[in-house]
Amino acid sequence: MKTLLKALALVCMAAACFAQTAVVLAPLPRLQFFDQSGRPLAFGCVFSFQSGTTTPLATYTDSTGVTLNQNPVILSAGGSANIWLIAGQSYSLKLKGSGGTQCASGSTQYTINGIGGGASTLVTVVPSSSTPTFTDISQNQLFEFTLTSNTAALPFAAVGVTPPGIVTFQLTQDSAGNHTFAWPTNVIGGANIGQSANSTLTQQFVWNGTVLNATGSGIIGPASFGNQPYLHTGTILNSGEITTDSLNVNGSGGITSTDITASGSVTAPTINATTGYQINGSYGTSGQIVTSTGSGTQFSPPIVQYSQNGTLQTGIKLVSGAAHLSGGTATAPLLGSAIFSGSFQCWGNDVDADNAVSVVATSGSLVTITGTSTDHVQFTCMGTP
């Protein structure tokens, strides 16, 4: 028995019993073709075209994609040949029997469309133009296009592509940027291109034989954001600074060295509490925004409160908040600067339904809310700071 076990162990070691290696089925190393009777098509010819057309399409002798086959490929005595297809391209192959130069007098055996393509992507760089044409010749096509001027693309076309086809665009602004791009008229869902220099829009579509339908939103590449972006009238700038040419301070048409003192400080003005207009002083204090120009510069008016008879009430504060009721009630604490030192009143609104809400000031730092069930309530309080 021991002798038998030792013999089995030696056999397992020789056959790698202790490890299992993942394997796949080997493909045909060379293509071999046969005639209609099943015999190798000796010295026959393989013609290659763009799928569904008579436009010749190259094949290659090996995986490097360097050396072209002649078209047609002349088969060996065994009916075989090395034929490598361009990634992403869809082919038609026509097979003819031998006879004459390049099988000119040979009989056509068959033609097959839609060979190749698959998951491989064909990358096509489209020349810069104000009216570019995007023509798809692959089941998976990527177009790379750089805008050097305002562009309006001609209608999209596909040749030899069996729907559905996957088409991706990479549209890039040149170093100047700010060019417009109008999608082909048979594109649905094309995104707006970024306007910044060197920005790239990438978007994918599905070709259904008639139109290109977007499969999702377009993505603008990082180059569109510059170093320190600032938004100015809808445009992201590359310089990292805010453009000031559209600003207008004191009617000067722009910020100049005389608009701000050398120390960086400003003279606090006096603001009329009722009208919101500056009545003296040089510039607004920090945080104020100029809303008009000319003498008597207007600033955003402050919040003011009046009694029912029209008497101006001075020194007020607004506090807003929200609460989630439990059993129809809730308490909301007022913290920090939200605490009232004087009298104040509150009101609320049920955001879940049209239900009555009562908001009562329990103290200067606490309000009690009464409403319905577990509804959500938004409230506002106004009073003496």
C-alpha positions, 0 to 999 in steps of 0.5 A: 500500500505504501508503495502505491501511495508513493507512486501516485504522489510521483504521478501528481507531481509530474502532472502538477496536481498541487496547482491549477492554472487558468487556461483559455482556448487558443485561437486559430493562428492563421485564417484558413478558407474553404470552397463551397465543397469544404476543400481548402481554397488553394491560392484563392483571394481575400478582398477587404472593404469597409463594411457594406461598401466597395471601398478597400480597407487595409489589413496587416501581416502581423500584430504590430500593424506596421506591414500592410497585406496586399489587397487582395490577400493571396492564400497559400496552397492550404487556403490560409493567410496571416490577416490582422484587422484594424482595431475598431474597424468593421470589414466586408471580406469577399472570397474568390477562387483562384484564376488569373491575376489576383483571382480576376477570373476566379469565382466568388465564393461569398461576401461577409459584412460586419467583420471586426469592430467589437470592443476596440475603439478606432481613434480619428483626428478630425482636421480643424475646420469651421465646418467639420465632417464627422464620418463614423466607419467603426462600431466604436469610434472616437473623434478628436477635434480641436476648435480654432474658430467658431464651428458648425459641424455638418450632419453626422454620417456613418459608413458600414456601421451596423446600428447600434454604434458607439461614438465618442467626441473629444472637443478641445478649445485651442490656446485662445479658447472662447470658440463656439461649437454647433453640433451636427443637426442629427445629434440629440443631447450634445452638451455645451462646450467649455469656453476656456483655453485648452478645455476639453469636452468629452461626451458619448453617443449611440448611433441608431442608424439615423441620429446620435443620441447622448448616453449621458452628460458631457464632461469638461476636462480639468484644463478648463478650470485654470489655476485659480478659477473665478466666475465672471459673467458666466465665464471661468478665467484662467488668469486666477484673478477677477476681471475688473473692466465691467465694474463701476465705482463712483462713475469712474468706469472701473477700479483705479488707484484713486478709488482705494487708499494706499493703506487698503482702508476706506472712510466709513460713510453715513447712511440714511437709515430710511432711503439707504443712500450715502449722504457723506463719507468717501466709500462704503465700509467693508461688506457694503455693495455699490448698487448705482453710480454718480454723486450720492452713491447708492448702497443696498438699503438696510432692513428697517421696521415700521409700526402700523402707524408708520413710525420708524422702529430702530434697532431690530434683528431677524432670526430664522430657524426650523424644527421637527415636531414630536407629538405636535410640539417642539422647542427651539433654542436660540444660541449666540447672537440669535438671543434676544435681549429685548422684546420680540415676536415670532411666526411660523409655517408648516412646510409639510401641509397647510396646518396652523402653527403657533410660535411663542417666545418662552424666553429671549433664548427659547421659542416653543412651537405648537403644530400638527403631529411630526410636521416640519416647521420653519419660523422667523423671529423679529425684535430688539437685539 
